[in-house]
Amino acid sequence: MVVIRLSRGGSKARPFFNIVVADKRVRRDGRFIERIGFYNPIAKDTEEGLRVVQDRLTYWTSVGAQVSPTVQRLVKQAAAKAA
């Protein structure tokens, strides 16, 4: 199964997450199919904290990819902020 989830990057105490499309059997920070965005939880007001390529997200969900609960919450936040 293909899943859209977060992949952690950054250093200790300074997390940075990529939103990736990956096979569910692959480890969290391992190989992925495509990177469709990022999430920076410690972004300042002047920095961009969340970016998601909506057309790729729509494509992957249309072909059967499951979205993790955390990514689903972030996408809703991005949509609310954009509106």
N, CA, C and O atoms as a MOPAC input file, in Angstrom:
PM7 MOZYME 1SCF
protein

 N      0.83500 1    -1.16800 1     0.00000 1
 C      0.00000 1     0.00000 1     0.00000 1
 C      0.88900 1     1.24400 1     0.00000 1
 O      1.96200 1     1.26000 1     0.60300 1
 N      0.42500 1     2.26400 1    -0.67900 1
 C      1.14200 1     3.53600 1    -0.74100 1
 C      0.51300 1     4.48400 1     0.26800 1
 O     -0.71000 1     4.56700 1     0.37700 1
 N      1.35500 1     5.19500 1     1.00100 1
 C      0.87400 1     6.09500 1     2.04400 1
 C      1.57000 1     7.45000 1     1.91400 1
 O      2.73200 1     7.52800 1     1.51600 1
 N      0.84400 1     8.51300 1     2.25500 1
 C      1.40000 1     9.86600 1     2.27800 1
 C      1.64200 1    10.18800 1     3.74500 1
 O      0.70300 1    10.23800 1     4.53800 1
 N      2.90900 1    10.40700 1     4.10500 1
 C      3.26600 1    10.59400 1     5.50700 1
 C      4.42300 1    11.56700 1     5.65800 1
 O      4.96100 1    12.07400 1     4.67400 1
 N      4.79600 1    11.81800 1     6.90800 1
 C      5.91900 1    12.70500 1     7.21300 1
 C      7.20500 1    11.90200 1     7.32100 1
 O      7.21000 1    10.77600 1     7.81800 1
 N      8.28700 1    12.49200 1     6.85400 1
 C      9.61600 1    11.91800 1     6.98300 1
 C     10.46900 1    12.95300 1     7.71700 1
 O     10.60200 1    14.08600 1     7.25400 1
 N     11.04300 1    12.57600 1     8.84800 1
 C     11.75400 1    13.53500 1     9.68900 1
 C     13.14500 1    13.82700 1     9.16900 1
 O     13.86200 1    12.94400 1     8.69900 1
 N     13.49800 1    15.08300 1     9.26700 1
 C     14.84400 1    15.53900 1     8.94400 1
 C     15.25800 1    16.53800 1    10.00900 1
 O     14.64800 1    16.60700 1    11.07600 1
 N     16.28000 1    17.30000 1     9.72500 1
 C     16.73800 1    18.28600 1    10.69300 1
 C     17.69200 1    17.67200 1    11.70100 1
 O     18.14200 1    16.53800 1    11.54100 1
 N     17.98900 1    18.42300 1    12.72400 1
 C     18.91800 1    17.94800 1    13.74400 1
 C     18.18900 1    17.80700 1    15.07500 1
 O     16.98600 1    18.05100 1    15.16700 1
 N     18.92300 1    17.41500 1    16.08800 1
 C     18.33100 1    17.24100 1    17.40800 1
 C     17.73600 1    18.57000 1    17.88300 1
 O     18.39300 1    19.60800 1    17.81100 1
 N     16.51500 1    18.53300 1    18.35800 1
 C     15.78900 1    19.69200 1    18.87500 1
 C     15.42800 1    20.71400 1    17.80300 1
 O     14.91900 1    21.78400 1    18.13800 1
 N     15.67300 1    20.42200 1    16.52200 1
 C     15.28700 1    21.31700 1    15.42400 1
 C     14.67500 1    20.47200 1    14.30000 1
 O     15.29000 1    20.29200 1    13.24900 1
 N     13.45600 1    19.95300 1    14.53000 1
 C     12.85600 1    19.04400 1    13.54500 1
 C     12.41900 1    19.75200 1    12.26700 1
 O     12.07000 1    20.93200 1    12.27200 1
 N     12.44900 1    19.00100 1    11.18400 1
 C     11.96200 1    19.44500 1     9.88400 1
 C     11.39600 1    18.20600 1     9.20400 1
 O     12.03700 1    17.15600 1     9.19200 1
 N     10.21000 1    18.32300 1     8.64600 1
 C      9.55400 1    17.15500 1     8.08000 1
 C      9.27100 1    17.35500 1     6.59800 1
 O      8.79900 1    18.41600 1     6.19000 1
 N      9.55800 1    16.33500 1     5.79000 1
 C      9.14400 1    16.30800 1     4.40200 1
 C      7.85100 1    15.52200 1     4.31600 1
 O      7.69000 1    14.51200 1     5.00100 1
 N      6.93100 1    15.97500 1     3.48700 1
 C      5.70900 1    15.22200 1     3.23300 1
 C      5.99500 1    14.38300 1     2.00500 1
 O      6.20900 1    14.91600 1     0.91700 1
 N      5.99900 1    13.06100 1     2.17800 1
 C      6.41900 1    12.15700 1     1.11700 1
 C      5.35800 1    11.10500 1     0.82400 1
 O      4.51600 1    10.78100 1     1.66200 1
 N      5.43100 1    10.58200 1    -0.40000 1
 C      4.62300 1     9.44000 1    -0.81000 1
 C      5.56200 1     8.25000 1    -0.76400 1
 O      6.60000 1     8.25400 1    -1.42500 1
 N      5.20700 1     7.22300 1     0.01400 1
 C      6.10500 1     6.08400 1     0.20100 1
 C      5.31300 1     4.79800 1     0.33400 1
 O      4.11600 1     4.80700 1     0.61900 1
 N      6.00700 1     3.70000 1     0.12200 1
 C      5.42600 1     2.38300 1     0.38100 1
 C      5.31600 1     2.22500 1     1.90300 1
 O      6.22800 1     2.60300 1     2.64000 1
 N      4.21700 1     1.67400 1     2.35700 1
 C      3.98400 1     1.54800 1     3.79500 1
 C      5.01900 1     0.66700 1     4.48400 1
 O      5.28300 1     0.84300 1     5.67300 1
 N      5.60700 1    -0.27500 1     3.75700 1
 C      6.55600 1    -1.21300 1     4.35400 1
 C      7.94200 1    -0.61900 1     4.56600 1
 O      8.75500 1    -1.20700 1     5.27900 1
 N      8.23000 1     0.52400 1     3.97000 1
 C      9.54500 1     1.16700 1     4.08200 1
 C      9.59000 1     1.98200 1     5.37300 1
 O      8.58700 1     2.57100 1     5.77700 1
 N     10.75300 1     2.01300 1     6.01600 1
 C     10.87400 1     2.74900 1     7.27900 1
 C     10.59300 1     4.24000 1     7.09300 1
 O     10.62700 1     4.74900 1     5.97300 1
 N     10.32000 1     4.92400 1     8.17600 1
 C      9.84600 1     6.31100 1     8.15900 1
 C     10.75000 1     7.25300 1     7.37700 1
 O     10.26300 1     8.03900 1     6.56400 1
 N     12.04800 1     7.18900 1     7.60500 1
 C     12.97300 1     8.11700 1     6.95600 1
 C     13.70300 1     7.46600 1     5.79000 1
 O     14.73200 1     7.97400 1     5.34200 1
 N     13.19000 1     6.36300 1     5.30100 1
 C     13.85600 1     5.62700 1     4.23100 1
 C     13.44800 1     6.09000 1     2.84800 1
 O     13.11500 1     7.25400 1     2.63000 1
 N     13.48200 1     5.14600 1     1.91900 1
 C     13.20000 1     5.41000 1     0.51700 1
 C     11.75900 1     5.87900 1     0.33600 1
 O     10.85400 1     5.39300 1     1.01300 1
 N     11.54900 1     6.82900 1    -0.58500 1
 C     10.20500 1     7.30500 1    -0.86800 1
 C     10.02800 1     7.44800 1    -2.37500 1
 O     11.00300 1     7.46300 1    -3.12600 1
 N      8.77500 1     7.55300 1    -2.80700 1
 C      8.45600 1     7.64600 1    -4.22700 1
 C      8.55400 1     9.09300 1    -4.70100 1
 O      9.17100 1     9.37800 1    -5.72700 1
 N      7.94200 1    10.00100 1    -3.94500 1
 C      7.92000 1    11.40700 1    -4.34600 1
 C      7.78600 1    12.29100 1    -3.12100 1
 O      7.10600 1    11.93800 1    -2.15800 1
 N      8.44200 1    13.44600 1    -3.16500 1
 C      8.31200 1    14.45000 1    -2.10500 1
 C      7.29000 1    15.46900 1    -2.58100 1
 O      7.46300 1    16.06300 1    -3.64500 1
 N      6.22400 1    15.68200 1    -1.81000 1
 C      5.16800 1    16.59200 1    -2.26300 1
 C      5.01800 1    17.82600 1    -1.37400 1
 O      4.09400 1    18.61400 1    -1.57200 1
 N      5.90000 1    18.00600 1    -0.40900 1
 C      5.82300 1    19.19400 1     0.41800 1
 C      6.72900 1    19.09600 1     1.62700 1
 O      7.53200 1    18.17200 1     1.75700 1
 N      6.57900 1    20.08000 1     2.51300 1
 C      7.35500 1    20.07700 1     3.75400 1
 C      6.56100 1    20.73700 1     4.86100 1
 O      5.59700 1    21.46200 1     4.61400 1
 N      6.99000 1    20.47100 1     6.10000 1
 C      6.39600 1    21.06100 1     7.29300 1
 C      7.52300 1    21.41600 1     8.24400 1
 O      8.33000 1    20.56300 1     8.61300 1
 N      7.57300 1    22.68300 1     8.64100 1
 C      8.58800 1    23.15500 1     9.58300 1
 C      7.86400 1    23.62600 1    10.84400 1
 O      7.34900 1    24.74400 1    10.86500 1
 N      7.81100 1    22.80300 1    11.89800 1
 C      7.04500 1    23.16500 1    13.09100 1
 C      7.62400 1    24.32600 1    13.88800 1
 O      6.91600 1    24.91000 1    14.70800 1
 N      8.87800 1    24.67400 1    13.67700 1
 C      9.48000 1    25.76800 1    14.44000 1
 C      9.74700 1    26.98900 1    13.56900 1
 O     10.63900 1    27.78400 1    13.86600 1
 N      8.97500 1    27.13900 1    12.49400 1
 C      9.15000 1    28.27900 1    11.59100 1
 C      8.74000 1    29.57400 1    12.29300 1
 O      7.77000 1    29.60300 1    13.05100 1
 N      9.48400 1    30.62700 1    12.03200 1
 C      9.14700 1    31.94500 1    12.55700 1
 C      8.01900 1    32.53600 1    11.70700 1
 O      7.61700 1    31.94400 1    10.70600 1
 N      7.51900 1    33.68900 1    12.10300 1
 C      6.41400 1    34.32400 1    11.37700 1
 C      6.79700 1    34.70300 1     9.95000 1
 O      5.94700 1    34.69300 1     9.05900 1
 N      8.05200 1    35.03200 1     9.72600 1
 C      8.48700 1    35.44600 1     8.39000 1
 C      8.80200 1    34.26500 1     7.48100 1
 O      8.89600 1    34.43100 1     6.26500 1
 N      8.96500 1    33.07900 1     8.05000 1
 C      9.30900 1    31.89000 1     7.27100 1
 C      8.05200 1    31.10500 1     6.91400 1
 O      7.03200 1    31.17900 1     7.59800 1
 N      8.15800 1    30.35800 1     5.82900 1
 C      7.05700 1    29.49600 1     5.42000 1
 C      7.12400 1    28.20400 1     6.24000 1
 O      8.15400 1    27.53100 1     6.25700 1
 N      6.03700 1    27.86400 1     6.91100 1
 C      6.03300 1    26.70400 1     7.78200 1
 C      5.48600 1    25.44500 1     7.15000 1
 O      5.79300 1    24.34000 1     7.59700 1
 N      4.67100 1    25.59900 1     6.10600 1
 C      4.02500 1    24.44500 1     5.50200 1
 C      3.79700 1    24.71200 1     4.02300 1
 O      3.29400 1    25.76800 1     3.63800 1
 N      4.17500 1    23.73600 1     3.19900 1
 C      3.90800 1    23.81100 1     1.76400 1
 C      3.52100 1    22.42000 1     1.28500 1
 O      4.21100 1    21.43800 1     1.56000 1
 N      2.40100 1    22.35000 1     0.56300 1
 C      1.93900 1    21.09800 1    -0.00800 1
 C      1.56600 1    21.35200 1    -1.45700 1
 O      0.82900 1    22.29400 1    -1.74700 1
 N      2.06200 1    20.53100 1    -2.37000 1
 C      1.70300 1    20.63900 1    -3.78200 1
 C      0.35200 1    19.93700 1    -3.93900 1
 O      0.28100 1    18.70900 1    -3.99200 1
 N     -0.72200 1    20.74100 1    -4.01300 1
 C     -2.08100 1    20.20500 1    -3.97500 1
 C     -2.40900 1    19.28700 1    -5.14400 1
 O     -3.10100 1    18.28600 1    -4.96000 1
 N     -1.92400 1    19.60700 1    -6.34500 1
 C     -2.26900 1    18.75800 1    -7.49200 1
 C     -1.65100 1    17.36100 1    -7.37100 1
 O     -2.27000 1    16.37900 1    -7.77900 1
 N     -0.44400 1    17.26300 1    -6.81800 1
 C      0.17100 1    15.94600 1    -6.61100 1
 C     -0.51600 1    15.18900 1    -5.47500 1
 O     -0.66100 1    13.96800 1    -5.54700 1
 N     -0.93500 1    15.89300 1    -4.43800 1
 C     -1.68800 1    15.26800 1    -3.35400 1
 C     -3.00400 1    14.70400 1    -3.88700 1
 O     -3.38400 1    13.58300 1    -3.54600 1
 N     -3.68700 1    15.46500 1    -4.70700 1
 C     -4.93500 1    15.01000 1    -5.30600 1
 C     -4.70000 1    13.80300 1    -6.20400 1
 O     -5.48000 1    12.85000 1    -6.18800 1
 N     -3.62500 1    13.84300 1    -6.98800 1
 C     -3.31700 1    12.71200 1    -7.86600 1
 C     -3.09200 1    11.43400 1    -7.06700 1
 O     -3.67700 1    10.39600 1    -7.37700 1
 N     -2.24800 1    11.50300 1    -6.04100 1
 C     -1.91700 1    10.30200 1    -5.28100 1
 C     -3.11400 1     9.75200 1    -4.52800 1
 O     -3.26600 1     8.53400 1    -4.42300 1
 N     -3.96900 1    10.62000 1    -4.00000 1
 C     -5.16000 1    10.11700 1    -3.33100 1
 C     -6.14400 1     9.52000 1    -4.32800 1
 O     -6.88300 1     8.59700 1    -3.98600 1
 N     -6.16500 1    10.03300 1    -5.56200 1
 C     -7.07300 1     9.48100 1    -6.58000 1
 C     -6.64500 1     8.09800 1    -7.04400 1
 O     -7.48800 1     7.31400 1    -7.47900 1
 N     -5.36100 1     7.77800 1    -6.96300 1
 C     -4.89800 1     6.45200 1    -7.36700 1
 C     -4.80300 1     5.48800 1    -6.18100 1
 O     -4.27700 1     4.38400 1    -6.31900 1
 N     -5.31600 1     5.90600 1    -5.01100 1
 C     -5.44200 1     4.98300 1    -3.89600 1
 C     -4.48000 1     5.14200 1    -2.74000 1
 O     -4.47300 1     4.30200 1    -1.84000 1
 N     -3.67200 1     6.18200 1    -2.72500 1
 C     -2.74600 1     6.37900 1    -1.60300 1
 C     -3.52700 1     6.81400 1    -0.36400 1
 O     -4.44600 1     7.62700 1    -0.45300 1
 N     -3.15400 1     6.26800 1     0.78100 1
 C     -3.78300 1     6.61700 1     2.05000 1
 C     -3.00100 1     7.77200 1     2.68400 1
 O     -1.77100 1     7.78400 1     2.66400 1
 N     -3.72100 1     8.73000 1     3.24100 1
 C     -3.09400 1     9.88200 1     3.88900 1
 C     -3.04200 1     9.61300 1     5.39200 1
 O     -4.04100 1     9.21300 1     5.99000 1
 N     -1.87300 1     9.83400 1     5.99900 1
 C     -1.75200 1     9.62900 1     7.44500 1
 C     -2.57100 1    10.69500 1     8.17000 1
 O     -2.79900 1    11.77400 1     7.62300 1
 N     -3.01400 1    10.40500 1     9.39200 1
 C     -3.82000 1    11.38600 1    10.14100 1
 C     -3.11600 1    12.72200 1    10.34900 1
 O     -3.75900 1    13.77000 1    10.29000 1
 N     -1.81800 1    12.70200 1    10.59000 1
 C     -1.07400 1    13.94300 1    10.80500 1
 C     -1.02900 1    14.78100 1     9.54000 1
 O     -1.23200 1    15.99400 1     9.59300 1
 N     -0.76400 1    14.15000 1     8.40400 1
 C     -0.72900 1    14.88400 1     7.14000 1
 C     -2.11700 1    15.42300 1     6.80800 1
 O     -2.24400 1    16.53200 1     6.28800 1
 N     -3.15300 1    14.64800 1     7.10300 1
 C     -4.51800 1    15.09900 1     6.86300 1
 C     -4.81200 1    16.36300 1     7.67100 1
 O     -5.43100 1    17.29900 1     7.16500 1
 N     -4.37100 1    16.38400 1     8.91600 1
 C     -4.56400 1    17.56200 1     9.77000 1
 C     -3.80600 1    18.76700 1     9.22500 1
 O     -4.33500 1    19.87800 1     9.22300 1
 N     -2.57800 1    18.56300 1     8.76500 1
 C     -1.78200 1    19.65300 1     8.21300 1
 C     -2.39000 1    20.21200 1     6.93000 1
 O     -2.37200 1    21.42200 1     6.70900 1
 N     -2.92700 1    19.33100 1     6.08500 1
 C     -3.55300 1    19.78300 1     4.84300 1
 C     -4.78800 1    20.62800 1     5.14700 1
 O     -5.03500 1    21.62800 1     4.47200 1
 N     -5.56100 1    20.23800 1     6.15100 1
 C     -6.72400 1    21.03500 1     6.54700 1
 C     -6.29100 1    22.39800 1     7.06900 1
 O     -6.93600 1    23.40700 1     6.78200 1
 N     -5.20700 1    22.43600 1     7.83000 1
 C     -4.68700 1    23.71200 1     8.33700 1
 C     -4.24500 1    24.60700 1     7.18500 1
 O     -4.50200 1    25.81100 1     7.20500 1
 N     -3.58800 1    24.03800 1     6.18900 1
 C     -3.11900 1    24.80800 1     5.04100 1
 C     -4.30000 1    25.35900 1     4.25300 1
 O     -4.26300 1    26.50000 1     3.79100 1
 N     -5.34900 1    24.55200 1     4.09700 1
 C     -6.54000 1    25.00600 1     3.37200 1
 C     -7.24800 1    26.11000 1     4.12100 1
 O     -7.74200 1    27.05400 1     3.50500 1
 N     -7.30800 1    26.01400 1     5.43600 1
 C     -7.95200 1    27.05500 1     6.25000 1
 C     -7.15800 1    28.35600 1     6.19800 1
 O     -7.73700 1    29.44100 1     6.15600 1
 N     -5.84600 1    28.24500 1     6.20100 1
 C     -4.99300 1    29.43400 1     6.14300 1
 C     -5.09500 1    30.10700 1     4.77100 1
 O     -5.07000 1    31.33500 1     4.68400 1
 N     -5.20700 1    29.32500 1     3.71500 1
 C     -5.29200 1    29.85900 1     2.34800 1
 C     -6.64100 1    30.53600 1     2.10400 1
 O     -6.72500 1    31.48700 1     1.32700 1
 N     -7.67500 1    30.06100 1     2.75300 1
 C     -9.02000 1    30.61500 1     2.52400 1
 C     -9.26500 1    31.87400 1     3.31700 1
 O    -10.34600 1    32.45600 1     3.23200 1

